[in-house]
């Protein structure tokens, strides 16, 4: 029925077992190894081992035989993405950052000629996701690939990636199509936690209530799953909108804090929990729990020395100092927050400007200008091809130059997304 893959000792084919009346996977030892007694012995050891194994997550061995010089093993056929592609899924998507238009056309031609070419489709998914934001003509292609993943591999890491999200504000028609597919999929697989999590991620920005509902279903199935706990905290964080009442904001902050502290308590000893400590400190600050915010920010700085921990720990302590009326101390924390070599997040999205803005509102322009100087090393993302990387650097250096001029003139810049960190 067709070749599936090549292994160390031979090839695997999709075949029909006529007497059993079912589709099977047929592993055949390569002809070049037939005369190698050690390889043949190893093959038969694998056959005996497979015959002894019985587990829902392990394929079943049905039969083994030798016909003349052909040694083969008959196994259960499980349709789906192979393990290598499953593991490399997000890596393949990220490779699309370096794809040229011509390379994308070649991949599309390969995908069109081979309905089983998963790797080309994953690379194209990332390419179309990135470029369809500005190029409307690519949005339909992006939607088709996202829907193909939802239909065929809804429990894959790729289906849960950002590249597989069709955003309603950018592509409303595509969003409706993908939305309906996810709704049908979670009805069929309502006990599959991975699918529920992937679907929840898809709805996170466009339908927070549905995202929360799906996570609650997943939590009922696996109440101790730390990933669900973290994702619920993220949902409540995004629920916080500037137009909401103080009571509503406090309610969402409290829900977020419950999930974050639960996730921290469930984290295994030795696990890196720096991001959890950052999120707890930030949420405590938003809720006015200053002692808790200080406790977790100090714990963060005492435990971790990575760029994000240094930056955010000092930013939070600086804001607490400013609230307490200690402007000089707040300024020192601002400078210390920039004394780091960076991180993937800092080098991609840049540093936070919240404390800088608050200090400017206290007429502390000299310390903020010094902070700008230290921030020049950020925004140097490695996830770009060289040409776009240079453009990104130039744009952000121009942004800093513009901010400097505004601050020198006594103003406060519009920091935009830099206030969301």
N, C-alpha and C positions, 0 to 999 in steps of 0.2 A: 504493500500500500504506500510505501515511501520511506526514504531515509530520514532519520531524526537527528542523529548526532554521532560524533566520533569520540571514543574513549581511548584509554592507554593501551588496551589490549585488542580493541576491535571496534565494530560499528554497531549502532542500535537502529533498528528499523521498526516502523509501525506495520503490523501485520494482522491478518485474520486467522484465528485458530478455528479451523473448520469444524472439528469434532466438538469443541466447546461452544462454538457459535458466538465468539466474542472477539473484540479488538484487543490485541496484546502488544507488548513491546518485546522485540526479538533481539537479543544481544548475541552477535556472532563474532567468534575470535578471528582476527585478521589472518589471512593466508600466510603472511610472512612469518608468523609466530608458530605455525603448526608444528614445525620440526624442532622447536625449542621446548624441551621437556619441562623446564622450570616454569615457563609461561603457562603451558598447558596445565601443570599441577596447580599453579596459582588460580587459574580460571576455575578449576574444579573445586578448590577450597572456597572460592567466592560462591559457587553454586550451593555447596553444603551449608555455608553460613546463611545464605539467603533463605534456604529451606527451613532453617531452625527459627527464623525470626517471624514474629507475629505481633503486629502493633498497628493501630489505625493510621499512624504517621509514617509507616514504612511500606513500600510497595511489596505486594505478595509475589512470591515465586511460584509459578504454576507447574513448570516442567523443565527438564534438561535432557539433552540428547546429543548423540553424535551420529552423523550420517556420513559415511566414508571419512573424509578428512575435515569435515565441517563440524565444529563444536558450537553448540548454541544453548542459550538460556532463555526460557519463555517467562516473561514477567507481566504483572499487571500494568496496563497502560493508563497513565494519568495525564489527561490533557491539560495543558497550561504552559506558563512561562517556565523555562528551565532555570535551575538554581543559579547558574552563572549569570544569566541575564537579570534574574530577580535581585541578586546581590549588587550587580553593577548598574541597576536601573537609573539611580539618581546621578551616578557618574556619567552615564551616557547622555543624560539630559543636560548636565553641566557642560559637556563637550561642545554643545551647540553654541556656546558663547564665541567660539572661534570659527564657526561655519561661515563661509562666504555664500553669496547668492547662488553662484554656480554649483558649489558643493551641495547646497540644499536641493537644487533641481536634480542633481544626480541621485541623491538619496530618495527623493520622491519617485523618481523613475524606478529605482530598485524596489521600493515599497509597493508600487503599483503592479509590478511584475511578479511579486511574491507575497501572497497574503499571510505567510508565516514569518516574514522578516520583521521581527520585533525590534531589533537593535536600530534599524534605520528609522522606524516610527518613533522610538523614544528620543533620538537625536532631533528629529523634525519637530517633535512636540515642544522641546525647549526652544528651538529656533523660532517657530511660529508664535509661541507664547511671548517671547521677547519682542519680536518685531511687529506683531499684530496690534500692539498698543497704538502705534502711530500709522501703521499701514492697514487700512480697512480691508484691502483685497486679500489679506492673509487670515482674516478672522474666521472665515468659513473653514479653511484648511485646519486651523487650530481646533475649532469646535469638532470637526470630524475625527481628529486623532484623539481628543479628550473623550469623546463618546465611544470610540472604538475601545479605549482602555476600560471605560466603565462597563461596557457590555462583556468584554472578554476577560479582563483581569482586575476586577473591582477590589480584590484583596491584596494587590501588589503595592509596593512602596511607591512606584511611579504614579499610580492612581491617586495616592494621597499627597503627592507633591504639589507645590505651588504651580508648576508648569501645567498641571492638568485642571487647574481651576479656570472656569470661564466666568468672568466677572460681569454682573448684570449692568453696571453703569457704562462699561466699555462695549460690551457685545450683548445687548438685551435678547436678541433672537437666539443666539447661541446658548445663552444662559438658560432660557426656557427649555430648550431641547435637552441640554445636559441635566437640568434639574429633574425633568420627568423621568429620565433614565435612572438617576440615583434613587428617586422615590420608588420606582418599580423594583430596583435592585435590593433596597433595604427591606421591602415587603417580603421578598423571596428569601433573603438571608438575614432574617431578623434576629438570629442568635449568633451571627458571626461578628465578633467584636472588632476585628480589623476593618471589615467593610463599614460598620457603623462609625468607626473613627475616621475613615477616609471620607465618608459622606458628610460627617460633621464638619470636617475641615473645608470641604467644598462650600458649605452654606455659611461659614463663619462670618464673612463680611456682608453677605446679602440677606441673610435670614438668621439672625442671632438666636431667635426663639427656637427655630427648628434645629439649629446646631446644638443648643443646650438639650433639647428633647432627645436627640440621638445619643448624646453623651450619657444622659441619665439612663437610657436603655442599656448602654454598654456597661455602665457602672453596676446596674442590677445583676448583670451576668457575671462580671468580674469586679467585685467591690474593692479588692486590694490592688487593682492595677494602677500603678503610679502614673502611667501615661495619661489615663483618663482623668485623674485628679489634676494634673498639670494643665490639660486642655480645658477643663472646666474653669480653672482659674483664668485662663486666657479669654474664655468667653465672657466672664464677668468683668474682666478688664476692659474689653471692647464695648461692653454695655454702657460704660461710663461716658456719657456725652455731656458736652458743655451746657446744653439747653435743659438738662434734667435739674430737678429741684435738689436742694441740699440733702433732704431726707432720702431721695432716691439714690443719689450718689453714695451716701453713707451705707445704704442697704447693699448696693453692689460691691462696695469696698469690703464690707464685712463678709460677703459671700466669697469674694476673691481671697481674702485672708484665710478663711476656713480651709479652702482647698490648698492654698500654698503651704500652710502649716501642716496639713495632713500629708502633703507630698514630702515635705522635709522629714516628718516623723517616719515615713515609710521608706525613705532612702537607705540603701544598704551602707554599712560602715565602710569608709574608704572611698565612697562615691563622690565625684566632684559635684558639689551642690552650690557652686558659686552663683549661678543664675537664679536659683531659688532664693538665696540670701539677698541678692539684688532686688528681686521682685517683692520679697516680704518687706524689706526696708522701705522701698518706694511706696508700697501700699499702706504701710503704717504711717508714713509721712502724710500721704493724702488724707488719711482718716484722722489726722491730728494726734496720733499716738506717738508722740515724739520720743519718749523713753524707749519704746520698742524699736523705732526707726534707728535711733542711735545705737542700741544694743546690737542689732543685726548688721548695721554698716561697719561698726568696729570689729565685729566677729569676721566679717567678710575680709577686711583689710589685714586682720591678724592671721587668717587662714590661707588666703590666696594672694598671689603676686602677678597674675595675668593682667593684661591691659584693661579689660572690661571691669575687673574687680577694683583695680586702682582708680580708674576713672569714675565709676559710679559710686564707689564707697566714699570718696572725697567729695563728690558733688552733693551727695545726701548730707554729709556732715557739714558742708559749707552752707547749705540751705537752712539747716537747723541752727547753725551759729548766727546766721543773718536774722532768723526769727527771734533769737535771743538778744539781738542788738549788738552782737560782736562783729562789726564790719571787717576789722583787720583780720580776724581769724577766718572769716568767710573767704576773704581774698586769698589768704594762704592756701586754703583748701582748694580754691579754684585753680591756682597755679600747680599745685601738687597733682591735681586730677589730670593735667596734661603732660606730666612728666612720666610718660610711658612710651614704649616703642610702638604701641598700637596693638591691634587685634583685627581679625577678619571683619568684625562689626564696625569698629572705629575706622578702619581703612576703607570700608565700603560706604558707610552712611555718615561718617564724620562724628565729631564729639557733640555732647549736649551743650546747648546754649542757654539753658534755663537759669542757672546760677549767674551766668554772665549778664543776662538781661536784668535779673533782680538787682545785681550790683550797679548796673548802669542807672537804674531807677533811684539808686542812692548816690549818684554822681561819682562813681568810682571808675572813671574812664581809663586811668593809667593802668590799673591792674588788669582791666579787660583787654586793653591793647597788648599787654604783655602775653596774655592768654592766647590772643589771636596769633601772635608770633610763634608760640609753641604748637599751635594747631596746624601749622602749614604742612607738617609731615603726615597728617591724616588724609583720608579720602583717596588713598593710593590702592584701589582695589586690584587684586590679582585675578579676578574673574572676568577680565576683559581682554580682548585682543589688543596688541600694542597701540594701534591707531586710536581706538576708543579710550584706552587708558590715558593717553596724552591729552585727548579732548576733555576727559573727566577732570584731570588735574588742572588744566587751564581754566575750565569753568569754575572750579572751586577756589582757585587762587584769585580769580577775578571777583568771586563772591566775597572773599576775605578782604580784598582791596577796597571793594565798595563799602563793606561794613566798617573798615578802618576810617574811611573818609567821613562817614555818617557820625561815628563816635567822636572823632576829632572835632567835628562841628557842633558837638553837644547833643546829638540825637541818639535815639535808640533804634537800631535796625529792625526790619521785619525778618525775623530769623526763620520763619516758616516751619518746615519739617524738623529743623534742628531743635525745636522746642518739644518734640514728641518723644525724645529719648529719656 
